[in-house]
Amino acid sequence: MPWRFLLPVLAGIVLGCAVLDPLITHGLAWSNPSFGAAKVHRLFTELHPDEVAIIGSSRADGSYVPELIHPAAWNYGIEETGYDVTRMILGQELAKPKPGPVIINFDHTFFSPYQPSIAHFIPEVRQAAVAECFAQRLHWYNQVPTLRYFGVMDEYVKAFLSKYTSGTVRSKGGIFVNNAAPPGELAGMVQRRNATRHAWIPHPKEEQAWIDLLASTKRTLVVVVAPYHPAYLQTDTNPAAVQEYLGRMQALPHVHVIDLSAMPLPDSCFQNTTHVNWEGAVRFSKELRSRLNALGLLPIGQE
């Protein structure tokens, strides 16, 4: 008797999960092009042979305005991504049969441990590279339709609703804060930043692995450091270490380094001491395009 009751219930649950999963995936997770899940899906399942990919952390997401850099540029920046995830994303991009360049945002904290939201990657968890990168954070249910979204549904709903909110500008994957931090609020951020110190923390194994990845391709790689607020740079106790590593990348064939970390910008261009706003992103993207033109990095930046 119990099985005659339970089997239809279980069948209904399985059917419900099978039906709900694509609705959640397509209707929520992939609905916002500026949300990480949509970017990961585009990267892993679409070729776009003429595309100029921009990859990196939230400083990529909120600093690089694609259409001001190149007509075919697309912003794949995802917040809280450092070495591990960026390496996975770059590896996927380099595996494509594409001739064009890749723009990589490089943060001073690139090799520090980061924990990006798993919500960005669950829809592509069956991709071998994603499963390997997040092996320590995945659970058994992340392989089960619908159940795999347990604990992250709120992020998908917020991403869906954010398409209809004001205060941000969206452009080909990128999302930019439209307003500057109020002067008093930014002053408080600067004061707190001035009260702390930071420096490059060596990660020899990861640093060499990254160099090896950059050296493994003949595609043009443009490593860019987006602007920081002066307060951030002034509290760096070992800036020479950053420059030394930038030099190691610059020495590689096919790699070009453009360091705009100290690009002079007024306070009105910042949302905090490590991220620009829309105004800052526009100024930075135009300057980056100018630098790319000056270096002759075709096809980037051709009028």
N, C-alpha and C positions, 0 to 999 in steps of 0.2 A: 504493500500500500504506500509506504513513504516514497519508494522509487517511482511509482506511477505519478506521484505529485512532484517530486524533486526534478525528475528528468525534464519535464516541460519548462519548469522554472529555470533550470540551468541553460536549456536551449534558448530560452527567451533572453537571458542575460548575455549569452555569447552573441546572439543576433543583435541585441541592442548595442553591445560594444562595437560590433563590426559596422553598424550603421552610424553610430555617433562619432567614431574616430575620424572619418574623412570630413565630417561636418566641422568638427573642432579644428582639424588641421587646416583645411582650406578656408573656412569661414572666420577663424580667429588667428591661428598661429601665423599663417601666410598672408593675412589680409592687409597688413601694413608694411609697405616696402622698406620703411625705415626701422622696422623691428628686426632684431638679430635673427630670429627664426626664418624670416623671409629671405634674409641675406644669405644664410647658410644654405637654404634650399636652392637659391639661384646659383650659388657658387658650385654646388655639388651636382646639379642636375641640368644646367644650361651651359652652352659653350660660349656664345657671344664672341666670335673670333676676332672682332675688331675692338673689343672693349679694353679700356685702360683701367685696371683694377686698382683701387685705393684700399689698403688694408691697415689695421691697427686697432687701437683702443678707443675709448670715448673721445680722446683728443684727435683721433682721425675722424670719428663720426661727426664731431661738432666743429671741426676746423676747416675741412676741405670741401669747398663748394664745387661739385663736379663740373658743371657747365662752364665755370669760370676758368677751369684748368684745361679741359679738352672736351670736345663734343661727345666723345665716346666714353668718357670717364664714368665710373660707378663707385659709390662709396660703400665699402663693406665693413666699415668700422663698427666694433661692438664693445660696449663698455666692459671694463674690468678684464680685458684680455691682455696678457703679457706674452712672455716667450712661448710657453707651451701651445696655446691656442693659435697665436700668430704663426708659429712654425707649421702647425697643421694646415692652416688656411693657405699660407704661401705654398706649401707642398702641393696642395690640391690645384692651385692656380698654375704652378709650373708644370704640372703633369698634363695640362691641356695643350693640344697642338696649335698654339698661338704664337705669333712672332712679336707681338707688341710688348711694351714695357709694363712694369708693375711699380706702383708708388707705395712705399712702406713707411708709415709713420713710426718713428723711433722715440720712445720716452726715456728719460733719464733713469726711470725705475723699471725698464723693460724686463729685467731678469728677476725682479722681486716676485714673490708668490702672489698670484691673483686667483680669485674664485668667481669667474663669470657665472651668471645665472644659467643653470642647466636647461631652463626653458628654451633658450635659443637653439639648443642642439638636439633635444629629444625627437623632434620630427624626422631627423636624419640619423637616428641612433643606429640604424642598420648599415650605415656606411662604415666600412672597416676603420677608416682614419678617425672618425668621431668616436666609435666604440673604444678604440685604443686610447685616445686622448683622455676620455672621461671614465676609464675603467674603474677607477677607485671611487667614483661618485654615483655610478649607476646601480639601480636595484633590479631585481628580477622582474618587477612589474613594469619597468620601463620598456620591456619588449612586448607587452600585452596591449592590444588595441584598446583605446580609451583609458584603461587603467594607467597607461604610461604617463598620462598627464596629471596624475594625482599630485597635488601640492603646488602646481604651477598654473592652474587655470586662471587665477586672479591676474597673473602677468599677461596672459593672452587677452583677457577682457580689457585690461588697461591699455594694451597696445592697440586694440580695436577702437576703443573710445577716443584714444589720443589723436586719431585722425581728424576728429571733429572739434578739437580744442584749439583755442588761440594761444598766442604767446610763443609759438615756435614756427620756424620756417623749414620746409622739407624740400629736398632736392636730390633726386636720383640716389636714394638710399641714405643720404645724410640728413640729420635733424639738428637744427640750430636754435639756440635760445635767442629770442628776438630782443630781449631787454638787457640792459647793463645792470650789474649789481648796484643798488643805491650807494652813494658815496660813503655814508656812515657804515653800511654793512661791509663794503669792500675794505674800508679802513680797519674794521675789526678783524677781518681775515688777514690783512697785512700784518697787523700787530701780533696776531697769534703765530703767523708764519715767522716773523722776526724773532719770536721767543724760542723757536726750535732750530735745530740744525739737521742737515741731512747730507749724505755723501753716497757715492757709488759703492755698492757692496759687491765685491768680486764673486762671480759664479763661474769658475774656470771651465768646468765641463760644458755648461750650457753656452757659454760664450764661444767656445771652439765649435760646438755643434752648429751654432747659428752661422758662423763664418763658413763652415763646410757646406751648409745648405746654400748660402749665397754664391759660393764658388762652383756649385754643381750645375749651373745653367749658363747658357749663352744669351739668354734674354736680358735686356737692359733692366736693371733694378735701380730705382731712385730712392735712396733712404733719406727721409726728410724729418727734421725735428721742428715741430710746430711751435708757435710762440708760447712762452711762459711769461707770467707777470714778473717784473724785476725783483720783487720780494722773494720769489722762489729761487731765482738764480743767485741772489745775494746771500742766501743762507746755505748755499752749497759749499761744504768745507773742502771738497776735493774735485773741483771742476776739471782739473787736468786729466783725471781718470776717464771722464766722459769723452774728452777730446781724443785721448789715446785710442779708445775703442772706435770712435768714429773714423779715426785715421786707419785703423786695421780694416774697416769695411771699405773705405775709399781706395785702399791699395789693391783691391780685388779687380780683376777684369770684369767689365760690364757693370760695375757698381759705381754710382755717383752719389755723393753725400751733399745735401743742401741743408745747412744748419741755420734755421731761422728762429732758434729758441730765444734770441735776444732782439728780435725784430722790434724796433721802437713803435710802440702803440700807446695811445692814451688810456687812462683807466676806463673810459667809456666803452672800450673794446673788450672788457673782461667780465665774465660772470663769477670768476673766483681766481685764485692765484695760479691755477694750472690750466684753465680752460678759457678760451675766448668765447664771445657771443657772436651773433650774426654779423654785426658790424666788423668785428675783428676777423671773422672767417672770410668775409668778402675782401678785406684788405690783404690778408695773408694769401688767399688763393690767387689774387691778381699778381702779387709779388712772386709767388711760386711759378706761375705761368711765365712771367718775365724771365726768371732764372732758367727755366727749362728751355725757353726760346734761345737764350744767350748760349746755352750749352749745345744747342742744335740737336736736342734729343727728339728726333722725329719718331712718330708723327705727333708728339705732344705739342700743343700750343700753336699749331700753324693756323694762320688766319685764312 
